[in-house]
Amino acid sequence: MAWRGYFVKWTKTECINSVSTVSRGSRFTLHPQQRCGFRKEARKPETWKRDRGIPEETGPPPSEAADAVVSRKAVPPKTGPPPPGAAPRRTGKLFKPFMFTIGFTGCSFGAAAILQYESLKSRVKTARDEAEQEKSEKASQDMTYWHNWWNQLTDFQKQVILLMSFVDDFWSSLTEGQQMATGIIAVNAVVLCCWRIPSMQRSMVKYFTANPASKTRCLPMLLSTFSHYSIIHMAANMYVLWTFSSSIVSLLGKEQFLAVYLSAGVISTMVSYVCKTSTGRLHPSLGASGAIMTVLAAVCTKMPEAKLGIILLPMVSFTAGNALKAIVAMDAAGLIMGWRLFDHAAHLGGALFGVWYVAYGHKLMWRKREPLVKAWHSMRSQVPGGRGRPGGSGSDGGRPGPV
């Protein structure tokens, strides 16, 4: 009979456990005070509190407590549409970057127009000063003076002068586009070295990587254009920039090229922000690819029949127009299919901005800078101590400046 008693006890235990499991899984308890078929014993009053005069804690009756537990457990989770303010919260983060893009682009072209005015004015003044200096000095000077001066220098001073002369000759041999590209390459090289400093890693990630999920979103749109973590990435971008720098500067000029390059970096990053926010892929990006795509697209749009080649395959050549179409198609496919090797949205944004600027933007933005240049010229002429006369006539005969 021992096995029979053990069997009966085992079946009762399994039945009680199954009832308890069902009651817990259904999230609805009919008798919360009576689980597993047993009622809890009523709580005995504490006699020591009553003896010391401490009032006893009273609670709701068992039936009310049971109803409260049932109602608390029976409330289903809230399911329904999100509140009205939750949906645009993510897109609302793009308002400041959008306004920064518009403001920075306008300021870049305005500063470029003023810089071009000052540059031309400085060139005219330098030419006049050189002409006056040549008239005042003698046509020829005694070479003995310069020979004696050179002999008085130390060997170190002679080496420094020779080095400076070599650098000046090398700089003069470069085109204006190559000079601009050299400055951009130098800035990128400095930022690349900063990435190798451990103490600057936190600041580099915060300010030199563009991420719409970051708290700092506006300033990295510009700084990330000069930021490369990989030497190969930087070398590839700077090689393309060096290749097309002479062509783009000959088309736009130094000042306009600088404004287009900086604006392209910010605009391409803004396009990347929009695509990342819409798809939910909030990962950081960096590099000058967006701005360089603008340079490449502008040159290919302006000179579509120009022949291009690949550095490793010199026997292969193709037109600039076909190269631009192939690059845009590849980036469009990468954006649609979700490739993460490159920031394809930034590439597309830069390429479209380059095409638009050559076709329409140059007429809408750069050719309408005359009012700004005239206002700057009038302000410069009215500065105390200036050589301009009242009424807007400056050192250049009262002309409003180059337009």
SELUM-909380 format. One line per 3 residues: their letters; for each residue x, y, z of C-alpha. Coordinates in steps of 0.1 Angstrom, whole numbers. Layout:
// SELUM-909380
a	X/Y/Z; ...
***
This chain:
// SELUM-909380
maw	0/0/0; 30/22/3; 33/26/-35
rgy	-4/34/-37; -1/62/-11; 29/76/-28
fvk	11/75/-62; -20/94/-47; 3/120/-31
wtk	22/125/-64; -10/129/-85; -23/155/-60
tec	10/174/-62; 9/174/-100; -27/186/-101
ins	-20/214/-77; 11/225/-97; -9/225/-130
vst	-37/246/-115; -11/271/-102; 6/273/-136
vsr	-26/279/-155; -37/306/-131; -3/323/-134
gsr	-2/320/-172; -37/334/-177; -27/366/-159
ftl	-61/364/-141; -65/350/-106; -100/343/-94
hpq	-89/337/-58; -56/354/-51; -59/346/-14
qrc	-64/309/-21; -36/294/-43; -28/258/-46
gfr	-61/249/-30; -52/263/5; -63/295/21
kea	-38/316/39; -41/317/76; -53/350/90
rkp	-26/372/104; -25/371/141; -24/404/159
etw	8/413/175; 3/413/212; 35/432/220
krd	24/462/201; -9/463/219; 9/460/253
rgi	32/489/245; 3/511/232; 14/510/196
pee	-16/512/172; -19/483/149; -17/487/111
tgp	-50/481/95; -55/472/59; -84/466/36
pps	-106/436/40; -94/404/22; -122/407/-3
eaa	-112/442/-13; -76/433/-15; -85/404/-37
dav	-105/427/-60; -76/451/-62; -51/424/-71
vsr	-76/411/-98; -81/445/-113; -44/452/-112
kav	-35/420/-130; -64/422/-155; -54/455/-170
ppk	-42/447/-205; -11/465/-220; -18/498/-239
tgp	-18/491/-275; -26/517/-301; -11/545/-321
ppp	18/565/-306; 11/599/-292; 11/627/-316
gaa	43/642/-304; 64/610/-306; 64/605/-344
prr	82/637/-355; 107/636/-326; 133/619/-347
tgk	128/641/-377; 127/672/-355; 164/666/-348
lfk	172/675/-384; 158/711/-381; 190/726/-367
pfm	213/708/-392; 190/720/-420; 192/756/-409
fti	229/752/-404; 233/740/-440; 214/769/-454
gft	232/795/-432; 267/781/-438; 262/778/-476
gcs	250/814/-478; 279/826/-456; 304/806/-476
fga	295/822/-509; 292/857/-493; 326/854/-478
aai	340/840/-511; 327/871/-529; 343/895/-504
lqy	375/875/-505; 377/877/-542; 371/915/-541
esl	399/919/-515; 422/896/-535; 418/916/-567
ksr	422/949/-549; 454/936/-533; 468/925/-566
vkt	462/959/-581; 478/976/-552; 508/953/-553
ard	513/959/-590; 512/997/-585; 537/995/-557
eae	561/974/-577; 559/998/-606; 567/1027/-584
qek	595/1009/-567; 611/1000/-600; 610/1037/-611
sek	626/1049/-578; 654/1023/-578; 683/1022/-601
asq	680/1000/-632; 710/979/-620; 728/974/-588
dmt	764/966/-580; 767/928/-577; 796/932/-554
ywh	773/943/-526; 752/911/-528; 783/890/-531
nww	797/904/-499; 764/900/-482; 762/863/-491
nql	797/857/-478; 789/872/-444; 761/846/-438
tdf	768/814/-419; 764/780/-434; 731/774/-416
qkq	716/807/-428; 727/798/-464; 709/764/-461
vil	678/780/-448; 677/805/-476; 683/778/-502
lms	655/757/-487; 631/786/-488; 641/794/-524
fvd	634/758/-533; 600/758/-516; 591/791/-533
dfw	601/778/-567; 581/746/-561; 550/766/-550
ssl	552/789/-579; 554/759/-603; 520/746/-591
teg	487/758/-606; 462/776/-585; 441/745/-583
qqm	470/724/-571; 479/751/-545; 443/750/-532
atg	444/712/-531; 478/713/-512; 462/733/-485
iia	433/710/-482; 456/680/-481; 476/696/-453
vna	445/701/-432; 434/665/-437; 469/652/-428
vvl	468/672/-395; 434/657/-386; 446/622/-395
ccw	475/627/-371; 451/638/-344; 432/605/-347
rip	464/588/-336; 465/606/-303; 447/586/-276
smq	438/616/-254; 419/632/-283; 398/602/-293
rsm	367/614/-274; 369/649/-290; 376/635/-324
vky	346/612/-323; 324/640/-310; 334/667/-335
fta	349/650/-365; 324/622/-371; 289/630/-385
npa	260/611/-368; 224/623/-366; 220/604/-333
skt	247/625/-317; 240/655/-295; 265/676/-315
rcl	252/675/-351; 259/708/-368; 296/714/-364
pml	306/679/-374; 289/684/-407; 318/706/-417
lst	347/691/-396; 340/656/-408; 348/668/-444
fsh	384/671/-433; 385/639/-412; 399/605/-423
ysi	407/576/-399; 424/554/-426; 454/565/-445
ihm	442/546/-476; 408/564/-474; 425/598/-473
aan	450/589/-500; 423/579/-524; 402/610/-518
myv	431/634/-520; 444/618/-552; 410/625/-569
lwt	410/660/-555; 445/666/-568; 435/652/-602
fss	405/675/-607; 417/706/-588; 433/724/-618
siv	402/719/-639; 377/730/-612; 397/761/-602
sll	401/771/-638; 363/770/-642; 353/786/-609
gke	383/805/-595; 399/800/-561; 374/818/-540
qfl	343/802/-557; 359/768/-556; 365/771/-518
avy	329/781/-512; 316/752/-534; 339/727/-516
lsa	329/737/-481; 292/739/-489; 293/706/-507
gvi	307/689/-475; 279/703/-454; 252/696/-480
stm	263/660/-486; 263/654/-449; 228/668/-446
vsy	216/643/-473; 233/616/-453; 215/627/-421
vck	181/625/-439; 187/590/-453; 200/577/-420
tst	171/591/-400; 145/578/-425; 160/542/-425
grl	170/541/-389; 206/533/-396; 222/558/-373
hps	259/551/-377; 287/577/-378; 305/586/-410
lga	335/608/-420; 356/617/-450; 358/642/-479
sga	340/619/-504; 309/640/-506; 327/673/-513
imt	351/655/-538; 320/640/-556; 308/675/-561
vla	341/685/-577; 341/654/-599; 305/659/-609
avc	310/696/-617; 340/689/-639; 323/659/-657
tkm	291/680/-663; 311/709/-677; 334/688/-698
pea	315/656/-705; 337/646/-735; 370/648/-715
klg	389/615/-714; 395/599/-681; 415/568/-671
iil	423/545/-642; 457/548/-626; 462/510/-624
lpm	448/504/-659; 462/531/-682; 451/514/-713
vsf	414/518/-703; 398/552/-710; 363/565/-709
tag	345/599/-711; 338/620/-681; 301/618/-687
nal	300/580/-687; 322/580/-656; 297/602/-637
kai	268/581/-648; 285/549/-636; 294/564/-602
vam	259/578/-596; 243/544/-606; 266/525/-582
daa	259/548/-553; 221/547/-560; 223/509/-560
gli	243/509/-528; 217/532/-511; 188/511/-522
mgw	203/478/-513; 217/491/-480; 254/487/-486
rlf	275/500/-457; 309/500/-472; 306/537/-481
dha	282/565/-473; 263/563/-506; 238/590/-495
ahl	266/615/-490; 281/606/-524; 248/610/-542
gga	241/643/-524; 276/657/-534; 272/645/-570
lfg	237/661/-574; 249/693/-559; 278/695/-583
vwy	256/689/-613; 230/714/-601; 256/741/-593
vay	272/739/-628; 238/739/-645; 218/764/-624
ghk	235/773/-591; 263/794/-606; 237/817/-622
lmw	215/819/-592; 241/824/-565; 275/836/-578
rkr	264/859/-605; 240/877/-582; 268/887/-557
epl	270/923/-571; 248/939/-544; 269/923/-516
vka	302/935/-532; 289/970/-537; 277/971/-501
whs	311/959/-489; 329/984/-511; 308/1013/-497
mrs	315/1001/-462; 352/999/-469; 352/1034/-485
qvp	335/1050/-454; 360/1035/-429; 379/1063/-411
ggr	414/1065/-423; 406/1049/-457; 417/1065/-489
grp	382/1065/-503; 363/1098/-508; 328/1103/-496
ggs	303/1091/-522; 318/1056/-527; 351/1064/-545
gsd	379/1042/-532; 415/1035/-542; 404/1019/-574
ggr	387/1050/-589; 353/1046/-574; 344/1014/-592
pgp	322/990/-573; 347/961/-576; 347/930/-597
v	313/914/-604
***
